[in-house]
Amino acid sequence: MTDHTAVITGASKGIGLDLAQRLLDQGYRVINLSRNAPGFTHDRLETMPVDLLDAQAVAEVAAQLPGRGVTHLIHNAGLIWPNLVEEASPADITGLAQLHLGAALTLLQAVVPGMKERGFGRVLFNGSRAALGVPTRTAYSATKAGMIGMARTWALELAPHGITVNVVAPGPIQTDNFWGIVPKGSDREAELATRIPVGRLGTTRDVSNAFLFFCAPENSFVTGQVLYVCGGASVGTISL
């Protein structure tokens, strides 16, 4: 058992679910913020239902977080909304900006006073290799790139208080988001794997390994960084 409480957005499936289970195994308390509860229960797991695309709903949930001893804020939830530039719209950018950036800001503002008082905190983003550019990702790439700038700013502001802020940026990972674009078991999926330098697609465990590194109290000298978990895809170029 630890004294750590992690708020994880989107812990009902995929990367967030794997991370939540691993933190629970380490004795954390976990608060899941998502539209749905995960498919398991645990006496140290709580789900607070919220649509993170709804700024008012996020504000209402955030108001319930002070006093809960939150030590870790992990903004994992994300959507892609792929479109070629001719079909992209400003509304795509506005919506994903609320999900990827606005929700994170509101949640941080709710928990950062407690982190400062404690002299310890870990703030983590689930970014994306797409921040470097991927076809059909106008809104997604823009807002994931925005995460990096925001995280680096927060890292500078919060470092004197013992709070680190980092970004884990996955490449192609076998999750529902990925399979929503690349059909599961398809020739396209197999071909994409061959174009990744390590020769395979990533797993949720690959990504949660990186999150666990940044979560650990002993890793206090790393902040404002982006760790690409992409099998080398960030070194070259691939497209989905």
N, C-alpha and C positions, 0 to 999 in steps of 0.2 A: 504493500500500500504506500502511496505517495501523497503529498499534499497538493498535487497538481490537478487542476481542472482545465480541460481543453474544450473550447467551443469550436466545433467543426461544421462548416456549412456543407450541405450535400453529403452527409455521412450515411445516407440510406442505401447507396450502391457504389460500385466501382472503386476508385481510388480512396474516396472518403470512407467507405465502408471498411476496406482493408485496414486503413490507418486507425479507424476507431477501434476495431477489434484488437489491434496490436497495442494500442495505448491502454485499453482496458486490461489486457494481459499484464501490463507493467504497473497496474494499480492506479491508473488515472481515473478520475471521474470525467465523463464525456457528455457534453450537451450537443445534440445534433439539431441543426437548424435546416429544415428542408420541408418540402410539401408532404412527404411521406415518411413514415417510420421505417427503419431497417427491418429486415425479416428475422430478427432475433431480439431477445430481451436480455437484460443484465441489470443487476441491482445498482450499478453505478452508471447506467446509461439512461439519459432522458432525451426525449424528442420534443422540441418546441416547434409546432407546425408553422411554416411561414412561406409565402411566395416572395422570394428575394428580388423579383422583378418589380415588386410593389414597394415603393419607398416608404409609404406610410405604414405598411405592415412590418417592414424591417424596423422602423423607429419604435413601434409598439413592442416588438420582441426585445429590442436592445434595451428598452427601459426596464426590463425584468432582469437584466444581467448583473448590474451593480450589487455587491454584497454576496455574490455567489463564489467568490474566491477564484475568479478566472485568471489563470496563469498563462494559458496558451490560446491564441486566436489563430485558427487555420482556415483561411478563406479558400475553400476547395471547389465550391459549386461553379459550374460554368456551362454555357451553351455555345454552339458554333454558328448557326444561321448562315450557311454558305450561299453565296450569290456571286455570279460574275459582276463586274463593275457596272455593266449596263442595267442590271436588275437590282443592284444594291440601293438602299434608301437611307436618308438621314435617320428615319425611325429605327432602323437596325442599329445604328451607332448609339442612339439615345437609350434604347432598351438594354443593349449589352454594357453600356457605360454604367447604368444603374446596377446591373447584376455584378459586374466584375470590379467596379470601382466605388460607386456610391454606397452599396451595401457594406463594403469593407470599411469605409470611412465611418459610417454610422455605428457599426459594431465596435470599432476601435475606440471611438469617443466614449462609448459606454463603459469599456473595461480598462482603459488606460489609467484612469485615476487610481484604481486598485493596484495595478502593476507598478506604478510609480511609488505608491506608499509601501509596497512590498520590496521594492528595489530589484525586481526580477520580472521578466516577461519574455515570451516568444511570440512573434507575429510572423505568420507564414502565408505566402500566396501560392496557389497552384496556377502557374503561368502557362506558357506554351512555347515550343519552338517556333510556332507560327508568328510570334512577335518579330521574327526576322523576315517574315514575308512568305506567304503561301497563296497560290491562285485560289480565287473564290472566297477569300477571307477578309474582305474590306473591314467590316465591323469587328470581327473577332480579333484579327491581327492588331488593329488600332487599339482596342481596349486592353488586350493582353500586353502590348507594348506600354500602355499607360500604367499598368501595374508595376512595371519595372521602375519607371520614374517616380511613382508614388512611394514605392517601397524604399528606394534609395533616399528620398527626402525624409521619410519617417525614421529610417535608420540613423540619419544624422541628428535628428531632433531627440530621439529617444535613447540613444547610446549612453548618455550620462546617467540615465536612470536604471541601467542594468537590463534594458530591453533590446533584444536584437530583432531585426526585420530582414527576412530573406525570401527569395523566390525560388521555387522548384519549377523548372520548365520542361515538361515532358514532350517527347516526340510522339510518334504513332504508338498508342497504347491500346491494348485490346479491352475496350470498354464499350458501353452502349453508344456513347457519342461517336466513337470511331466506326462502329458497325452501322450506325445510322447513315454513314456516307459510303463506306466500303462494305459491301455485303459479306457477311460472315461465311468463311469457307470458300470464297470465290477465287477465281483465277487472279483477279485484281489484287486481292489481299496477299496471295502468295507471291505475286510479282513485286508488290511493294516491299515485302520483306527482303527480297534479293537486292534491292537498291539501298538498303540500310547497311552501313559499313560493317556492323557486327553480324549481319545476315539473319536477323529475326526481328519480329515486332516486340515491343515492350509489354510487360505485365504490370498489373496494379502493384505487385510486390516490389518490382523495380523502383517504382515511384515512392511507395511508402518507406522504403529503405532510406531514401534521401530525406524525407520529412523527419524521420526519427533522428537522424543526425542533427538536424537543426533544432529539434525539440529538446535535446538533452541539455541539462543545466551546465554540464562541463564544457560545452561548446559555446563559450561566451565571447570568443575573440573573432567570431565570424559574423559580420553584419553587412547589410547593403549589397549582398551578392546574389547572383543568378546561377543556379546549378542546372545545366541542361542534362536531362535524363532521356537521351534520345538515340542511343546506339551509334553516336557519331554523326547523326543526320544534320546537326547544327553546323558541322564543318563544311558540308556540301549543300546541295539542293535536292529536294524531292518534292513531289506533288501528290496529293491524294486524288 
